[in-house]
Amino acid sequence: MKTTIYQDHDNILMGMTMKDCSEPECHNTALHACVSAVDVMSNRRQLANFLQCNVEDFVFANQTHSANFHKVTARDRGKGALRQNTAIPNTDALYTFEPNIVLCSLTADCVPVLFYNQDRTLIGAIHSGWQGTVKEITLKLFHHLQQYEHCDLSHIYVQIGAALSQEKFEVDEDVYTKFYLLGYADEFISYNAVTRKYHIDNQQTVMKQCTIAGVPEANITIDRTCTFLSPDGFSYRQDKQAGRHVSFIRRSI
């Protein structure tokens, strides 16, 4: 099982499963984008064994490229883990103060964002495709955490996972305009005069949203693996039938 572990210390375990065609469905972990739900569940159980927990400790959202977020409590444990129809509806970011819950974000080119607060029990997982980025899901969640959960964002640590690279994130003017109107993404946009296409760095744009919110740049790490170019990546842009990575984070007691 190919899994990138971003951190495994200070009671925080976070990482991202990678494409592995020695496993069923190349280690796809998404019930909503699979050939066999049985194989996906086998892959999820394999991950649970690796994490030394139960599949029922996972929490998934029904991701819709929204800017909606949900505070996960103990009663949410297991939602979306065994059946897609129990996933938390219309939500693209999860956060919790509960220990031993595995927050999950499914991606295939979109930007996964994992974070935790060094001084509190807070952890979170965000799915930020380009639509989520222009809706500023990461910025909105961090503002919420600061205002309503009284979190000190200077103590937040962020891991931005593998995603589509700027080279491969090629868009037309309509998408470019949405990023341009953010007012802070210009430096992450280039234009190819030959193809008349724009290329946008979604990871860097999300990182900028973190720093605007108040997360120190020194506390942010980016995995620059391109999900299109890497043989370990699931890429929806490359293959509309692609499976999904799951990015995960858990805080143990």
C-alpha positions as CSV (number, residue, x, y, z in Angstrom):
1,M,0.0,0.0,0.0
2,K,1.5,3.3,-1.1
3,T,0.9,6.0,1.4
4,T,2.7,9.3,1.9
5,I,3.0,10.0,5.6
6,Y,3.3,13.8,6.2
7,Q,3.6,13.5,10.0
8,D,3.5,10.8,12.7
9,H,4.5,12.5,16.0
10,D,3.1,14.7,18.7
11,N,-0.1,12.5,18.6
12,I,-0.7,13.7,15.0
13,L,-0.8,11.2,12.2
14,M,-1.6,12.6,8.7
15,G,-0.9,11.5,5.2
16,M,-2.3,10.7,1.8
17,T,-2.9,7.3,0.0
18,M,-1.3,7.1,-3.4
19,K,-2.2,5.2,-6.6
20,D,-1.0,1.6,-6.4
21,C,-2.0,-0.7,-9.2
22,S,-0.9,-3.8,-7.3
23,E,-4.0,-3.2,-5.2
24,P,-7.7,-3.5,-6.2
25,E,-8.7,-0.6,-8.4
26,C,-5.2,0.8,-8.0
27,H,-6.0,1.5,-4.3
28,N,-9.0,3.7,-5.1
29,T,-10.7,4.8,-1.8
30,A,-13.8,6.5,-3.1
31,L,-17.2,4.8,-3.0
32,H,-18.7,7.5,-5.3
33,A,-16.2,6.9,-8.1
34,C,-15.5,3.2,-8.3
35,V,-16.2,0.0,-10.2
36,S,-16.4,-2.2,-7.1
37,A,-17.6,-0.9,-3.7
38,V,-16.3,-4.2,-2.3
39,D,-12.7,-3.4,-3.5
40,V,-12.9,0.2,-2.2
41,M,-14.0,-1.1,1.2
42,S,-11.1,-3.6,1.1
43,N,-8.7,-0.6,0.4
44,R,-10.3,1.4,3.3
45,R,-9.9,-1.6,5.7
46,Q,-6.3,-1.9,4.6
47,L,-5.7,1.8,5.4
48,A,-7.5,1.3,8.8
49,N,-5.2,-1.6,9.6
50,F,-2.2,0.5,8.7
51,L,-3.5,3.3,11.0
52,Q,-4.3,0.8,13.7
53,C,-7.9,1.9,13.9
54,N,-11.3,0.8,12.6
55,V,-12.9,1.9,9.4
56,E,-15.8,3.1,11.6
57,D,-13.4,5.7,12.9
58,F,-13.3,7.4,9.5
59,V,-15.5,10.4,8.6
60,F,-16.1,11.4,5.0
61,A,-18.1,14.2,3.5
62,N,-20.2,14.2,0.3
63,Q,-18.0,16.7,-1.4
64,T,-19.7,19.1,-3.8
65,H,-17.0,21.8,-4.5
66,S,-18.8,24.1,-2.0
67,A,-17.4,26.4,0.7
68,N,-19.3,24.5,3.4
69,F,-17.6,23.1,6.5
70,H,-18.8,20.9,9.3
71,K,-17.7,20.5,12.9
72,V,-17.4,16.8,13.5
73,T,-18.5,15.4,16.9
74,A,-18.4,11.9,18.4
75,R,-21.9,11.2,16.9
76,D,-20.5,11.7,13.4
77,R,-17.9,8.9,13.8
78,G,-18.2,6.5,10.8
79,K,-20.3,8.8,8.6
80,G,-19.5,7.9,4.9
81,A,-17.1,5.2,6.0
82,L,-19.2,2.1,5.0
83,R,-21.8,3.7,2.7
84,Q,-21.7,6.8,0.6
85,N,-25.2,7.8,1.5
86,T,-24.2,8.3,5.2
87,A,-21.5,10.8,4.4
88,I,-21.9,14.3,5.7
89,P,-23.9,16.1,3.0
90,N,-22.9,19.0,0.8
91,T,-19.6,19.6,2.7
92,D,-16.0,20.1,1.6
93,A,-14.2,20.7,4.9
94,L,-14.3,18.9,8.2
95,Y,-12.8,19.8,11.6
96,T,-13.0,18.3,15.0
97,F,-11.8,18.6,18.6
98,E,-12.5,14.9,19.2
99,P,-9.6,12.4,19.6
100,N,-9.2,9.2,17.6
101,I,-11.4,10.3,14.7
102,V,-9.9,10.1,11.2
103,L,-11.0,13.0,9.1
104,C,-10.9,12.2,5.4
105,S,-10.7,14.2,2.1
106,L,-11.0,12.6,-1.3
107,T,-9.2,14.1,-4.3
108,A,-8.0,13.4,-7.8
109,D,-6.2,16.7,-8.8
110,C,-8.0,19.0,-6.2
111,V,-6.0,20.3,-3.3
112,P,-6.2,18.5,0.0
113,V,-5.5,20.6,3.0
114,L,-4.7,19.0,6.4
115,F,-4.2,21.1,9.5
116,Y,-3.9,20.9,13.3
117,N,-3.5,23.3,16.2
118,Q,-0.3,22.8,18.1
119,D,-1.8,23.9,21.4
120,R,-5.4,22.5,21.2
121,T,-7.0,19.2,20.1
122,L,-8.2,20.8,16.8
123,I,-7.6,18.9,13.5
124,G,-9.1,19.5,10.1
125,A,-9.3,18.3,6.4
126,I,-10.3,20.5,3.5
127,H,-11.1,19.6,-0.1
128,S,-10.2,22.6,-2.3
129,G,-10.7,22.1,-6.0
130,W,-10.4,25.2,-8.1
131,Q,-14.1,25.9,-7.4
132,G,-13.5,25.6,-3.6
133,T,-10.4,27.8,-3.9
134,V,-12.3,30.7,-5.7
135,K,-15.0,30.3,-3.1
136,E,-12.3,30.7,-0.5
137,I,-13.2,27.6,1.5
138,T,-9.9,27.5,3.4
139,L,-9.9,31.2,4.2
140,K,-13.5,31.0,5.4
141,L,-12.9,28.0,7.6
142,F,-9.9,29.6,9.2
143,H,-11.8,32.8,9.9
144,H,-14.6,30.7,11.4
145,L,-12.1,28.9,13.7
146,Q,-10.6,32.2,14.8
147,Q,-13.9,33.9,15.4
148,Y,-16.2,31.1,16.8
149,E,-13.7,28.5,18.1
150,H,-11.3,31.1,19.4
151,C,-8.3,29.5,17.7
152,D,-5.0,31.2,17.6
153,L,-4.1,30.8,13.9
154,S,-0.4,31.5,14.6
155,H,-0.4,28.0,16.2
156,I,-2.0,26.3,13.2
157,Y,0.2,23.9,11.1
158,V,-0.9,23.1,7.6
159,Q,0.0,20.3,5.1
160,I,-1.1,20.9,1.5
161,G,-1.1,17.5,-0.2
162,A,-0.4,16.3,-3.7
163,A,-2.5,17.9,-6.4
164,L,-2.6,19.1,-10.1
165,S,0.5,21.2,-10.9
166,Q,0.4,24.6,-12.5
167,E,1.8,23.1,-15.6
168,K,-1.2,20.8,-16.0
169,F,-3.9,23.1,-14.6
170,E,-4.6,24.7,-17.9
171,V,-7.8,26.8,-18.1
172,D,-9.7,29.3,-20.3
173,E,-10.4,32.9,-19.5
174,D,-13.5,32.2,-17.5
175,V,-11.7,30.3,-14.8
176,Y,-8.7,32.7,-15.0
177,T,-11.1,35.6,-14.3
178,K,-12.4,33.9,-11.1
179,F,-8.9,33.6,-9.7
180,Y,-7.9,37.1,-10.9
181,L,-10.8,38.6,-9.1
182,L,-9.6,37.1,-5.8
183,G,-7.1,40.0,-5.8
184,Y,-4.1,37.9,-4.5
185,A,-3.6,35.1,-7.0
186,D,-1.9,37.0,-9.9
187,E,1.5,35.8,-9.0
188,F,0.3,32.2,-9.3
189,I,-1.0,32.6,-12.8
190,S,0.8,32.4,-16.2
191,Y,-0.4,32.8,-19.7
192,N,0.6,30.7,-22.7
193,A,0.3,32.9,-25.8
194,V,0.6,29.9,-28.2
195,T,-2.2,27.9,-26.7
196,R,-4.1,31.0,-25.4
197,K,-4.5,29.1,-22.1
198,Y,-3.9,30.2,-18.5
199,H,-2.0,28.1,-16.0
200,I,-2.8,28.4,-12.4
201,D,-1.0,27.2,-9.3
202,N,-3.9,26.1,-7.1
203,Q,-1.7,24.9,-4.3
204,Q,0.1,28.2,-3.9
205,T,-3.2,30.1,-4.1
206,V,-4.5,28.0,-1.2
207,M,-1.3,28.6,0.7
208,K,-1.8,32.3,0.2
209,Q,-5.3,32.0,1.7
210,C,-3.8,30.3,4.7
211,T,-1.3,33.2,5.2
212,I,-4.0,35.9,4.7
213,A,-6.1,34.2,7.4
214,G,-3.1,34.4,9.8
215,V,-1.3,31.1,9.5
216,P,2.5,31.7,9.5
217,E,4.1,30.8,6.2
218,A,6.7,28.8,8.1
219,N,3.9,26.6,9.4
220,I,2.8,25.5,5.9
221,T,4.3,22.6,3.9
222,I,3.4,21.7,0.3
223,D,3.7,18.3,-1.4
224,R,4.5,19.3,-5.0
225,T,3.8,15.9,-6.4
226,C,1.6,16.4,-9.5
227,T,-1.3,14.0,-9.6
228,F,-1.3,14.2,-13.4
229,L,2.4,13.7,-14.0
230,S,3.2,11.2,-11.2
231,P,2.5,7.5,-11.8
232,D,1.4,7.5,-8.2
233,G,-1.4,10.1,-8.8
234,F,-5.1,9.8,-9.6
235,S,-5.9,12.5,-12.1
236,Y,-9.5,13.3,-13.1
237,R,-8.1,15.7,-15.7
238,Q,-6.2,12.8,-17.3
239,D,-8.8,10.1,-16.8
240,K,-12.5,10.9,-16.0
241,Q,-12.8,7.4,-14.6
242,A,-9.9,7.9,-12.1
243,G,-10.1,6.8,-8.6
244,R,-9.4,9.0,-5.6
245,H,-6.7,9.5,-3.0
246,V,-7.8,9.9,0.5
247,S,-5.9,12.5,2.7
248,F,-6.4,11.7,6.4
249,I,-5.6,13.2,9.8
250,R,-6.1,11.9,13.3
251,R,-5.1,13.1,16.7
252,S,-4.7,10.3,19.3
253,I,-5.1,10.8,23.0
